[in-house]
C-alpha cells in the first residue's frame, strides 16, 4: 500500500482517495476496491477549483485570458519549453505567447524516426513540419528543439526497474500503457542542456496544451469534470511518485491549479453552454458532434467538432490554418507507440506480454474498469473529478445535479 503525504508535489496532478488513503496508481485503487468495495474519489485539486463560483462567467475575452495565462507562466518560470504538436490545444497555447510578444524559450517537437504508422506521424508529415517551417520563417529568433526519441524506447523496462519496480510494471503507467510517456518523463536527464539548467537551479517548465474542457449535459444542468486519463496522457504516476521538486515542472496550459487557469476553464464552459444550450433544451441529439447519451453521465459534444473548437479557440481560425482530426483507434497502449508495438524488438515483446497479462485471472477484477468489458485494447474507463455545475435549466431538472458523484465513465 502506498501512503502519500498531502504535501506531496505529485498531488498537484491528482490522486485517488479511499478514506484517508491516497494513491497515484489506478491499479492500486482497483485492487483496494476489489478487496473492500467502498466509496472513493479522484481528487484533482478539489480544494482549489472548488472555491470558485462556476456559475459566474468571467467578463474578460477568452483570448485575453489566454494572454494572462502566458504571462502567469512567464512570471513563474525562468525557462519554458512548449511541447508542440500543431494541434488545436498546443497551437492555441503557442499563439498566446507569440501574438502577445511574451517570450517562450523553446518550442519542442519529439518523435520517432522509426514511426511510419501512428497518428502523430500522419500529423507531422501532413501538417506539423510545414507549420514549423512557417513559424521558423516568421519568428527567426524563436528557438526550436526536435527530439528523436525512437532509440530510447528500447530502455523503457530498465527505466522502470531503476525506480525499484520489477513486477506489475503496468502499475506506474496509469490509464495507458504507453511507453512514450515513460521516455518523455526522463528528458530532464537525457537532454544534457535541460539537465544542466535544472541542476543550476533554474525554474524549468515543460508546457502541455492540456486540455479541452470536458463538459456534459445531464438533467438540465451543464457540468464540467476533469478526467484522469487526460492528465495521465502527459503525466505518469511514476513521475508523480518520484517528483521531489528537482526535475523541473510539468504545466498544463489550461488545467493547472492556478488563478489564470480557473478563469480560462470557467470561461470556456460558459462559451460552450452559450453555443449549445438552446438546442440542448430542445433535442441534444441534433447538435453537431453529439455523442450517444449515457443515462448516468448525460450528453456531450465531441471536442474535435468545429463548433466546439471555434467556441473556445477563436484565434485558431483567423488565417485558415488546418488541423489534424483523425482519432486513435486503440487506447490502452497509446497510438504513438504503435510502431514499437509492431516491431520485433525484445522490449516490444516485453511490453506486449505486460499488456496481455491484463487478461490473466490474476487481474480479472480490472475488467469491470475497461471500456469494453474484458477487451483490454479499448482501454480503461476515465475517472472523473468532482462536479462543477456552471449552468442549470431548472424546468428540465429531474434531480439536483449538485448531488451527483464523481466516478468512472
N, C-alpha and C positions, 0 to 999 in steps of 0.2 A: 504494500500500500504506500502511495506517495502522499505525504502530508506537505502542503505548500503554504508557506507563510503568506499572510495577507499583504506583506510588504514586498513580495517578490516582484521583480521587474516584469516577469512573464505574465503577470495578471493583467497587464495593460492590453494584452491580446486575447483575453477571455479565458475562462476556466469553467470546468464542470463542477457542480457543487451538490453534494448529498449530505444534508445536515451540516456538521462542522468540518466535513472532509472536502478537500479540493483536489482536483487532478487536471492536468493538461491533456491526459491521454484518453481519447474516446474509448479505446478498448478497455481501459481500466474502469471507466464508467459502466460500460456494458457488463463487465464481469461483476461489479458491485451489485448492479440491479438484477442480474441473473441469480445471484446467491441470496439476495434480500431485496425484493421489489419494494420500492418506496418512492416518495416524491423526490424530484431532482430538478436542477435548473442549470442552464448555461448562462453564466454571468458575463456579459460584455460591458464592463464599465457602467453597471446599472446605477450606481450612486451618482456618477457624473451626469449621464444623459437623463436620468430620472428627475433632475432638479428643475428642468425647463418645462414651460407650458407649450406643448406641441400643437395646441390648437391655435396659437398665435403665429401668424406668418411674418417673418422678418420683413421689414419695409425696404431693405436695400435691393437693388437689381442683382440678379444672380451672378452676373459677370463681375460685379463689384465685390461680391462675397468670395468669388474665386481669387480675385486680386488680393483680398485681405488674407486669405489662407496662404498665398505665396509669400506675402510679407511676414506673416507669422513664422513660417518655416525659415525664412532668411534671417530673421532675428534670433531664432533658437539654435541655429547650426552654423558652424564655420565652413562646412563642406557638404554639399548636397548633390547626390547622384540620382537622376531620374531614370528609372528603368522604362524604356520607351518601346512600344510595340507598333505604334502607328494606328492603334485602335482608338475608339471613342474616348475611353477614360484617360489614357496616358496623353493623348493629343490635347484634350481639354486642359489637363494639368499643365502641360508644356506651354500652351498659349497664355495661361495665367501669369507665367513668368515673362515670356518673350514679348507679349503685347504691352506689358506694363514696365518694361525695362528693369525688371527685377533679376539680378544676376543668378544664373544657375550654373553650378561649377562643372557638371558633366551631364551629357545625355548618353546613356549606355544601352546598347543592344547586345544581348547574349543569345547564342545559337549554337547548333552543332553542324559542322561541315559534313557529317555523315547523314544528316536528316534530309530525306527527299520525299517524305510521306505525310508529315504532320500538317495540321492547320497553320502552325507557326511558320513552317517552310513555305506554304502557299501564300500566306500573308506577306512574308518577307519578299518573296520573288515577285508577287503581283503588285504590291503597293509600298511596303515599308522602305526598301532600299532606295526607291525613287524619291520617296518623301525625305529620306536622309540627305540625298544629294541636293535636293531643293533647299533644305534647311542649311546645309553647309555653304551653299552659294549665297543665301540671303543673310546668314549670320556668320561671317567668316571668322570672327573672334570666339565663337562658341566652341567649346571643347566637346569632342565625341570620343567614345570608347567602344570598341567592338570586342567581345569576348567569345572565342570559340571554346566551348566547354565540353566538346564531344569526347575528348580523350580522358576527361575527368570522371566520366560515368563508370569506368571500369573499377574505380576505387570506392564506390558507394558503400560496399559492405564493410570495408576497413574503416571508413569514417565512423560508422555507427558503432563498430566494435571498439573503436578508440574512446568512445564515451562510456564503455562498460557494458554495452548490450550485446549479448551473444544469442539468446533465444528470443522468440517472439519479436523478431525485428520490426514487424509492422506496427508495433505499439507506438513508435516515435514518428510515424508518418502522418497520423491524424486521419482526416477524412479521405485522403487519396494516397495511394502507394506510388506516388510519382517521385522518381529519383532526382529529377532536375531541381526540385526544391532543396533536397539534401545538399546537392552540389553548390547551389547558389548561396546557401547558408554559410558555406565555407569560403566565400570570396574574400571575406575580411582577412583570411590567412593566405589565400592562394594568389591574390593580386598584390604584388610587393609594394606598390606605391600606396595603395589603400592601407595596407597593414602598417606602413611606416607612419602615415598620418595619424592613424588611430593610436599607435604607440606613443606618438609625440604629444598626445593629449587633445587633439582637435576634436571638436564636437562634430561627429560624422554621421550622416543620414543617407539611407537608401530610400528613395521615394517611389511608391507604387500608386498607380491610378486605380485605387480600390475604394469604393466600388459604387455601382449604380444603386439607388435606393430600392430596397425590396419592399414594395407596398402591396397590400391586399385589401380587398373589399368584402366585408362579412357583416351580414345583418344590418346593413345601412351605415356601417362605420368603415372609415378608411384607417388602416393600421400599418405602421412601419415596424419591422423587426430586422435586427442584424441576424445573419446566418453564419454559423460556424465554418461551413465549407468555404465560403468566400474569403474568410480571414486565413484559413489554413491553406488556401491555394498559394499564399505568399509566405506565411509564417508556419514553420513546422513546430510541433510540440517539442522536438529535440532542441530547437533553438530556445524555445521558452524555458525549458528545464535548466539550461546552462547559461542563460543570459545573466551575466554578473555586472553588466554595465561597461565592460572593457572591450566590446567588439562592435561598437557602433550601434546605431538605432535604425529600426525599420519604422517608416512612417507611411501611413495611408493618406493620400491627399484628401479624401472625403470622409473617412470613417475613424480617424484618430480621435481620442478623447480630449479635444481642445475647444476653445470658445468659437474659433472660426469654423470648425467642422460642424459643431452642433447647429450653427445658424445655416450653414450650407444644406445640411440634411433636412432641416425643418422647411427651408425654402423650397427645396426640390420636391418634398412631399406635397406641399400646397400647390406648386405649379402642376404637378401630375393630377391632383384632385380637381383643379380648375379645368384641366384638359378633358377629364373623363367623367366627372361626377354627374353631369346632366344625363348622359346616356346610361350611366351605371344605374340610375334610379329607374330607368325605363326597362332596359334589357342589356345587361353587361355583355352578353354573348355576341352582341352586334358590334362591339368595339373592335377595331382592327388590332390583331395581335392578342386577343383574349385567349387565355389558356383554359382548358376544361375546368369546370367547377369542382371543388373539393368541399364536401359538406362541413368538415371541421376547420378548414383553412380559408375557404372563400374563393373569391375570384382574384386573378392578377393578369397583368398585361406583360407579354414577352418584352424584356428590356431592350431587345435589339430592334423593336418596331420603330419605324421612322418618327411617328408622332411622339413616342416616349422619349427618344433621344433628342428630338428638337425641343421638347419642353424643358429639359434640364441642361442641355448643352447648345444653346442657340448659336454660339460663336463658331461651332464646327462647320456650319453650312454656309458661311458668308462668301466663300470663294470656290464653291463647287468641289471641295475635297471629297474623295470617296473612301469608303471604309469596308473592311472585310467582315462578313456577317455569317460565314459558314460555321455551324456548331459542331462541337465534338460529338462523335458517335459513341465513345466509351468514356467512362468516368473514373473507374477505380484506380487506374494506374497513370492517368494523365496523357493527353494526346501528344505532348512534346516528347514523351518517352517512347513513342511507338517504334521509331527506327531502332532503338536499342532492344526493345521487347522482341522485335522480329529478327534480331541478329543471332549469331552463333556464339557469342562471347560467353565465357563461363559466368560472368556477372549477370548476364541476361537470364541464363538458366536458373541461377540462384534467385533472381527476382521473380521469375515465373513460378518456381517452387514455393516461394513465400506466398505469392498471390493465390496459388491453387490450394495452399494449406488452409485457407479460409473456408474451404468446402469440407474439411475434415470434421468428424464427430466432436472433436475437442472444442471446436468453435461454432457448433451448430446454434448456440444461443445468439450469435451475431446475425443470423439470417432474418430475424424479425426487424432488424435495423436496416436491411437492404431495400433499395427502391423496388426491386423485383423479386421478392422472396429470396430463394437460395441462389439466384443468378447474380454472382458477385460482380460480373462485368459492368453492370449498370450502377454500381457504387452504393455508398451508404446514404441514408436519409440525412437531411440537414437538421441540425439542432437550432432552435430559434431562441433569441433573447426574449426578455420581457416585451410586452406590447407597448407601443407608443401610439395612442389614438390621437389623430390630428384633425379629423373631421367626422361629424356624425349627422346622419339624416334621421332624426328621431321618429318620424312617422313610419319608417321602414324597419325599425329595430324590433327584433323578437326577443332579444336578451341583452343585458348590459355588456357591451363589448369590453369594458374595462376589467371584467372579471375573467376574461379568457386567459388561459395559461400559456406559457411558452412550452414547447415540446419538440417533436420531430415532424418533418414533412418531406 
